Amino acid sequence: MDLGRLRSEHTFGLNRIYLLAERTGFLPSFLVAVNTLVLSQFGREIEALPMPKFLGFDSRDDVRADPLTFFFKHNPTPGFYHHFHYGLWHGATVTYVAIQLAHFMGFHKVYLIGVDHHFECQGQPHERQTSLQADSNHFDPAYFGPGIDWHLPDLETSEAAYRIAKIQFRESGRLIVNAGIGGDLKVFPRVSFDSLF
């Protein structure tokens, strides 16, 4: 996908999206990261990024704060939170957190890109594992490459969260669309990425 077409758009990037910058020149307008393992291992890389960052409060010691860094608490009660100062439910995916932030900021249309909703891994949801090989689940083999700790996904909870987001956006006259290529995310209507431009 030609992410250069998004340079004039407001974009939310997740976790280690910045690994694309060297290859494509693309950096998002905002970065969102809430997973404690991501922030404990890559906090220094994330704090050096030039855009506003929305990060999980539990990892505030792993990332030096600056005027562009906003920490928010995790709210363990499932739901869609309209004001992030009350905390946000993670919905088992940082994508759900970004969707709530986009709603809070007033965006009326959200286009998801690169949300495959599919992982090649074995184990229980949320189980901590250490990667032994190149990452086949993300756009870069170093994303969660050898020696990196990560939590296994919980696709069932993520999908439940996406359904909540879809309802919340619809009830407020807004829309979430899947503009990605392929993948298993079927909660949101699909649209061709190329047709957006």
RAKA-V664259 format. One record per residue. N is the residue number from 1. RES is the residue in one small letter. OMEGA is omega in degrees with one decimal (* if undefined). D_FIRST is the distance of its C-alpha to the first C-alpha in Angstrom with 1 decimal. Layout:
n/res/omega/d_first
N/RES/OMEGA/D_FIRST
N/RES/OMEGA/D_FIRST
This chain:
n/res/omega/d_first
1/m/179.7/0.0
2/d/-178.2/3.8
3/l/175.2/5.8
4/g/178.8/8.7
5/r/-177.8/9.1
6/l/-174.0/10.4
7/r/-179.2/13.1
8/s/-179.7/15.8
9/e/172.2/15.2
10/h/-176.0/16.9
11/t/173.6/14.8
12/f/175.5/16.1
13/g/-173.1/14.9
14/l/173.3/16.7
15/n/-173.5/18.9
16/r/178.7/17.4
17/i/-177.7/14.0
18/y/176.2/15.6
19/l/177.4/15.2
20/l/-170.6/11.7
21/a/-177.6/13.7
22/e/-176.7/15.4
23/r/-171.3/12.4
24/t/-175.6/10.1
25/g/-176.7/12.9
26/f/167.9/11.4
27/l/-178.6/14.1
28/p/176.5/14.7
29/s/-179.0/17.8
30/f/174.5/19.4
31/l/178.5/19.4
32/v/176.4/21.0
33/a/-179.2/22.7
34/v/-177.0/25.7
35/n/-176.1/26.1
36/t/179.2/29.2
37/l/176.5/28.1
38/v/-174.7/24.9
39/l/179.3/27.0
40/s/-178.3/29.9
41/q/-173.1/28.1
42/f/-179.0/25.5
43/g/-178.9/27.4
44/r/176.5/28.2
45/e/-177.0/24.6
46/i/-177.8/23.7
47/e/-179.7/26.7
48/a/-177.6/25.8
49/l/-171.8/22.6
50/p/-174.8/23.2
51/m/172.8/22.0
52/p/-176.5/24.1
53/k/176.6/24.0
54/f/-169.2/25.2
55/l/178.5/26.7
56/g/-177.4/29.1
57/f/-178.5/32.7
58/d/-178.3/33.8
59/s/-175.8/31.9
60/r/178.0/33.5
61/d/-178.1/35.4
62/d/-178.0/32.3
63/v/177.8/30.7
64/r/-178.0/32.8
65/a/172.2/32.7
66/d/-177.4/32.3
67/p/-179.9/32.1
68/l/-177.1/28.3
69/t/-179.5/28.7
70/f/177.9/29.6
71/f/175.8/30.9
72/f/-176.4/31.5
73/k/173.6/33.4
74/h/174.3/32.4
75/n/-174.6/34.2
76/p/-179.4/35.1
77/t/-179.6/36.0
78/p/178.7/33.2
79/g/177.8/32.2
80/f/-173.3/30.0
81/y/-174.9/31.3
82/h/180.0/31.2
83/h/-171.3/32.5
84/f/176.9/31.1
85/h/171.7/34.5
86/y/-174.3/35.8
87/g/-179.8/33.3
88/l/170.5/30.3
89/w/-176.9/30.1
90/h/180.0/27.2
91/g/178.8/26.9
92/a/177.0/26.0
93/t/178.5/22.5
94/v/177.4/21.3
95/t/179.3/18.9
96/y/176.7/22.2
97/v/179.7/23.6
98/a/177.9/20.7
99/i/178.5/21.2
100/q/178.0/24.9
101/l/178.9/24.4
102/a/177.6/22.2
103/h/179.6/25.1
104/f/-178.2/27.7
105/m/175.1/26.1
106/g/178.0/26.3
107/f/-176.5/22.7
108/h/176.7/23.2
109/k/177.7/19.7
110/v/178.5/17.3
111/y/179.0/13.8
112/l/179.5/12.7
113/i/175.6/9.3
114/g/177.3/9.4
115/v/-175.0/13.1
116/d/-179.4/13.9
117/h/-178.8/17.6
118/h/178.3/18.5
119/f/173.8/20.0
120/e/-179.3/21.9
121/c/179.1/25.0
122/q/-179.9/28.7
123/g/-177.9/31.0
124/q/175.8/31.8
125/p/178.5/29.6
126/h/179.1/29.8
127/e/177.5/31.4
128/r/177.4/31.0
129/q/172.9/30.1
130/t/-178.5/29.6
131/s/-179.7/26.8
132/l/-176.4/28.3
133/q/178.5/25.4
134/a/-177.0/21.8
135/d/178.3/19.5
136/s/-175.6/17.8
137/n/-178.2/16.8
138/h/-173.9/14.2
139/f/-177.9/11.3
140/d/-178.6/14.2
141/p/178.7/17.5
142/a/-175.1/19.4
143/y/168.9/18.3
144/f/-175.3/21.4
145/g/-175.7/22.7
146/p/177.3/26.3
147/g/-178.8/28.9
148/i/176.8/26.7
149/d/177.5/28.2
150/w/176.8/26.2
151/h/176.8/27.1
152/l/-176.2/26.2
153/p/174.0/24.4
154/d/-173.5/26.4
155/l/179.9/24.2
156/e/177.8/27.3
157/t/178.2/27.9
158/s/-179.2/24.3
159/e/176.0/24.2
160/a/178.4/27.6
161/a/178.8/26.2
162/y/178.5/23.3
163/r/176.0/26.0
164/i/-179.8/28.0
165/a/179.9/25.2
166/k/179.0/24.6
167/i/-178.6/28.4
168/q/178.3/28.7
169/f/-179.9/26.1
170/r/-178.6/27.6
171/e/177.4/31.1
172/s/176.8/30.2
173/g/-178.8/28.7
174/r/-171.7/25.1
175/l/169.9/22.0
176/i/-176.8/19.2
177/v/175.3/16.4
178/n/179.6/13.9
179/a/179.3/10.5
180/g/178.1/8.8
181/i/178.8/8.4
182/g/-179.7/11.9
183/g/-175.4/14.0
184/d/-179.8/17.6
185/l/-176.3/17.6
186/k/-177.9/19.7
187/v/-174.9/21.5
188/f/176.7/19.5
189/p/-177.8/18.9
190/r/173.4/15.6
191/v/178.2/13.8
192/s/178.0/11.0
193/f/-177.7/8.1
194/d/-177.8/8.8
195/s/-177.3/12.4
196/l/-171.5/12.4
197/f/*/12.6
